[in-house]
């Protein structure tokens, strides 16, 4: 934990707003599911949509990585369900935008975006707000055979969208596609200030999060890093309900109103509501709390790029440590117990840019919780894991 | 055979009537956005109370069409219907908290010989009297609840000419009959309306106040009753008194109302003043 505090320079912003005084700004919201940004990033999104709805110099782009079909309890994809969730997300956008400028018509098209190969992606736009639906499978449970997390961890080699419209061949195919999409949208404004918002992928900061959220946060972070001049806001998700309400009444109204549109869109299409004020840790409690940290070029805080993962976790005697080296340089990976005692130095050498996996054998270490600390490309990343 | 007929009769009575409800709440308001702004949390709880399904029936009685046309002097019926549809969306949002989505039923009923628009959605019923808005005391249309109450006009006509009320007592009798017919055998009756005491409910819209008076006159002979009298415009000057969950619910209701309005070209009601109302809920309770 001490290492985290020493090496990760982050800003935990509680109950404040990002203020924008730029003449041109584009905000990307990376959302694993159609309701994530409303629940966890709603205040920021509300203000960004407002700004984009009152002038042509601002734009908001939502990138939904999965379809959110949540077929955890059944086999097969429920198209009606994911379309209802998509429509619900659009309701949130329209509601917010129409406060600030007259109602308009939605436009729908399919754009071809180049990754490693070319991919057709559904694009819906409303005024200066653009939505992209990648429609990857929802990774709601570990048993789901093909998910973005499994593709990133190289457990699988390809991933087909739930509508079978395209297949991504390797995780880099997704990264390249989304990077090109971000570049394409950014190019529509003149030298815009670029903001990228996503779920925080650090399990020590945003514990017990949905794997799709975590992986989409990693994707957004990698894109932000490659864009170079972007600022990145990483949001805590499910865990926020265990924290104090930190929004003003006006901000609660903003975020709750977005979530209420999600819920109405669902119920009006015959699905269960996502409105549960009676629940101390549910959708409404998430919609009344926002916690995030910022990596910003304005503060010279480097965007983390190591993407340390351990698989499986919980781990047995042997497990894989996966990481990415973005720039050639020294790599140091070490194992600590929870009290901060160094148990083993796993790697300490110069490595070139690339993706690496170490198959590590923990030997005689007793079962329990440990922390892997990795300093890669000048960034410290930590990951807690359990040995069983 | 006789036994079967009795069972069928009782079953029909149960399904169509009020036997399934333990209590009934009336919201007697002037405008389609009034209960969402000032009574939202109460209405949400009343509609969505969940113990083996909705236990409470909720009846909305909207007296006027709302303030559309006050600036131009010309009422646009389609705008009024849009505002009413927005209010219905807020009702649906609450009602769909419990059970599955259902169909809306629209009807025109005759009460005391007056044609009244009626909507039914699950455990809610809405009556729309469609009287002209008083335009915050300016009485742009030459008719208002206030003028009728004060005897300045002898009758008031619904904006679509669907009904004419010949005097204040005709109007109060009509609302009384709606309440009597909707409550049926239910004993636990709750009334929600604007506080008519202007020393408590300061600076409120006259339509709100006179609808409160209309309500109080209509329930004068009904007991037992629990009456919640709400402070409205004046709450903006009072301290915020709701927790985050209640603020969220109030905002949700305004949001549903606003979506339908803006989608149909009306100006947004998501204003600084209305947002202030979201975090405040003040009412006093009178037991009769």
Boltz contact constraints between the chains, C-beta under 6 A:
constraints:
  - contact:
      token1: [A, 95]
      token2: [B, 255]
      max_distance: 6.0
  - contact:
      token1: [A, 95]
      token2: [B, 259]
      max_distance: 6.0
  - contact:
      token1: [A, 98]
      token2: [B, 262]
      max_distance: 6.0
  - contact:
      token1: [A, 99]
      token2: [B, 268]
      max_distance: 6.0
  - contact:
      token1: [A, 99]
      token2: [B, 270]
      max_distance: 6.0
  - contact:
      token1: [A, 103]
      token2: [B, 262]
      max_distance: 6.0
  - contact:
      token1: [A, 103]
      token2: [B, 263]
      max_distance: 6.0
  - contact:
      token1: [A, 245]
      token2: [B, 244]
      max_distance: 6.0
  - contact:
      token1: [A, 249]
      token2: [B, 240]
      max_distance: 6.0
  - contact:
      token1: [A, 249]
      token2: [B, 247]
      max_distance: 6.0
  - contact:
      token1: [A, 249]
      token2: [B, 279]
      max_distance: 6.0
  - contact:
      token1: [A, 250]
      token2: [B, 275]
      max_distance: 6.0
  - contact:
      token1: [A, 252]
      token2: [B, 244]
      max_distance: 6.0
  - contact:
      token1: [A, 252]
      token2: [B, 247]
      max_distance: 6.0
  - contact:
      token1: [A, 252]
      token2: [B, 248]
      max_distance: 6.0
  - contact:
      token1: [A, 253]
      token2: [B, 251]
      max_distance: 6.0
  - contact:
      token1: [A, 253]
      token2: [B, 275]
      max_distance: 6.0
  - contact:
      token1: [A, 253]
      token2: [B, 278]
      max_distance: 6.0
  - contact:
      token1: [A, 256]
      token2: [B, 248]
      max_distance: 6.0
  - contact:
      token1: [A, 256]
      token2: [B, 251]
      max_distance: 6.0
  - contact:
      token1: [A, 256]
      token2: [B, 252]
      max_distance: 6.0
  - contact:
      token1: [A, 257]
      token2: [B, 251]
      max_distance: 6.0
  - contact:
      token1: [A, 257]
      token2: [B, 255]
      max_distance: 6.0
  - contact:
      token1: [A, 260]
      token2: [B, 252]
      max_distance: 6.0
  - contact:
      token1: [A, 260]
      token2: [B, 255]
      max_distance: 6.0
  - contact:
      token1: [A, 264]
      token2: [B, 93]
      max_distance: 6.0
  - contact:
      token1: [A, 264]
      token2: [B, 256]
      max_distance: 6.0
  - contact:
      token1: [A, 267]
      token2: [B, 96]
      max_distance: 6.0
  - contact:
      token1: [A, 267]
      token2: [B, 101]
      max_distance: 6.0
  - contact:
      token1: [A, 270]
      token2: [B, 101]
      max_distance: 6.0
  - contact:
      token1: [A, 273]
      token2: [B, 96]
      max_distance: 6.0
  - contact:
      token1: [A, 273]
      token2: [B, 97]
      max_distance: 6.0
  - contact:
      token1: [A, 277]
      token2: [B, 245]
      max_distance: 6.0
  - contact:
      token1: [A, 277]
      token2: [B, 249]
      max_distance: 6.0
  - contact:
      token1: [A, 284]
      token2: [B, 245]
      max_distance: 6.0
  - contact:
      token1: [A, 284]
      token2: [B, 248]
      max_distance: 6.0
  - contact:
      token1: [A, 288]
      token2: [B, 244]
      max_distance: 6.0
  - contact:
      token1: [A, 288]
      token2: [B, 248]
      max_distance: 6.0
